[in-house]
Amino acid sequence: MNDSGLIILDEPTDGFSKEQLTHLRDVFAELACKQIILVSHERELEAFSDRVFRIVKEGSVSKILAG
């Protein structure tokens, strides 16, 4: 258990197979952490999420889109 209740992961799944991505849901459940912030390009992980934010770049400006 993480004492702070927060885990932040930046691209932790680089090179993962589909099976490994699916197993990640089990790993997150075992961690029993209150909040996990996950930065990823893997669309498959969106199904694990309560909330998804997308960052898009328009010209030289980055915008956050809440999903």
Secondary structure, 3 states (H helix, E strand, C coil): CCCCCEEEEECCCCCCCHHHHHHHHHHHHHHCCCEEEEECCCHHHHHHCCCCEEEEEECCEEEEEEC
